[in-house]
Amino acid sequence: MTHKRSKVYGPLTPEQAREGHRWIRLTVLAAVLQAWMMAAVVALLVPHLLSLFVALGIAYSLGAPLLRRYLNRDVERRVIGHGSKDSLAQFVRAAGMPSSARLDSPRG
């Protein structure tokens, strides 16, 4: 009875990537909302700690876009299905060739 281990860190299809981006957005938003809800509860129960939890909420709010960008970049790195033409264009740009230097047939 062997269990098949899912490839959590394996390649993704573009559809899986879109779903991943959606879940990343919702999860990061939920974390920020949870931090602000904690600040509200602390404000009601222990008012002298309010400034600490407001600072925590602000830190979460400011860090959320950075975390989301990092996670989205990881998902994009794992997407498969990019054509070889795109890879060639990226290679040409990375090599520092001007955009006018295309791989067209010679003019003459």
C-alpha positions as CSV (number, residue, x, y, z in Angstrom):
1,M,0.0,0.0,0.0
2,T,2.2,2.8,-1.3
3,H,0.9,6.3,-1.2
4,K,1.5,8.5,-4.2
5,R,3.1,11.7,-3.1
6,S,1.9,14.7,-4.8
7,K,4.4,17.0,-6.4
8,V,3.8,20.1,-4.4
9,Y,6.8,21.9,-5.8
10,G,6.6,20.5,-9.3
11,P,5.7,22.3,-12.6
12,L,2.3,23.9,-13.0
13,T,0.0,24.3,-16.0
14,P,-1.1,27.9,-16.8
15,E,-4.6,27.0,-15.3
16,Q,-3.0,25.8,-12.1
17,A,-1.0,29.0,-12.0
18,R,-4.1,31.2,-12.3
19,E,-5.7,29.2,-9.5
20,G,-2.5,29.6,-7.4
21,H,-2.5,33.3,-7.9
22,R,-6.1,33.5,-6.8
23,W,-5.4,31.6,-3.6
24,I,-2.3,33.6,-2.8
25,R,-4.3,36.8,-3.1
26,L,-7.1,35.5,-0.9
27,T,-4.7,34.0,1.7
28,V,-2.6,37.2,2.0
29,L,-5.7,39.3,2.3
30,A,-7.1,37.0,5.0
31,A,-3.8,37.4,7.0
32,V,-4.0,41.2,6.8
33,L,-7.7,41.1,7.9
34,Q,-6.9,38.7,10.7
35,A,-4.2,41.1,12.0
36,W,-6.6,44.0,12.0
37,M,-9.3,41.9,13.7
38,M,-6.8,41.1,16.4
39,A,-6.1,44.8,16.9
40,A,-9.8,45.4,17.2
41,V,-10.3,42.7,19.8
42,V,-7.3,44.0,21.8
43,A,-8.7,47.5,21.6
44,L,-11.8,46.2,23.3
45,L,-10.2,43.9,25.9
46,V,-6.8,45.5,26.7
47,P,-6.7,49.1,25.6
48,H,-3.1,49.8,26.8
49,L,-1.8,47.2,24.3
50,L,-3.6,48.8,21.4
51,S,-0.6,50.6,19.9
52,L,1.4,47.3,19.8
53,F,-1.4,45.6,17.8
54,V,-2.0,48.6,15.6
55,A,1.8,48.5,14.7
56,L,1.4,44.8,14.0
57,G,-1.6,45.5,11.7
58,I,0.4,48.2,9.9
59,A,3.4,45.9,9.5
60,Y,1.2,43.2,8.0
61,S,-0.5,45.7,5.7
62,L,2.9,47.0,4.4
63,G,4.4,43.6,4.1
64,A,1.5,41.9,2.3
65,P,2.3,43.3,-1.2
66,L,5.9,42.1,-0.9
67,L,4.8,38.6,0.3
68,R,2.3,38.4,-2.5
69,R,4.8,39.4,-5.1
70,Y,7.3,36.9,-3.8
71,L,4.8,34.0,-3.9
72,N,3.4,35.0,-7.3
73,R,7.0,35.0,-8.7
74,D,7.5,31.5,-7.4
75,V,4.3,30.3,-9.1
76,E,5.3,32.0,-12.4
77,R,8.7,30.3,-12.2
78,R,7.1,26.9,-12.0
79,V,4.6,27.4,-14.9
80,I,5.2,25.1,-17.9
81,G,3.8,25.5,-21.4
82,H,5.8,28.6,-22.5
83,G,6.7,28.1,-26.1
84,S,10.2,27.8,-27.4
85,K,9.7,31.1,-29.4
86,D,9.2,32.9,-26.1
87,S,12.4,31.3,-24.7
88,L,14.3,32.4,-27.8
89,A,13.0,36.0,-27.5
90,Q,14.1,36.0,-23.8
91,F,17.5,34.7,-24.8
92,V,17.9,37.5,-27.5
93,R,16.9,40.2,-25.0
94,A,19.2,38.8,-22.3
95,A,22.1,38.7,-24.7
96,G,21.8,42.5,-25.0
97,M,20.8,42.5,-28.7
98,P,18.7,45.4,-29.8
99,S,15.1,44.8,-30.5
100,S,15.7,45.7,-34.2
101,A,18.1,42.7,-34.5
102,R,15.5,40.1,-35.3
103,L,16.0,36.6,-36.6
104,D,14.2,37.3,-39.9
105,S,15.2,36.3,-43.4
106,P,18.0,38.4,-44.9
107,R,16.9,41.5,-46.8
108,G,18.5,42.0,-50.1
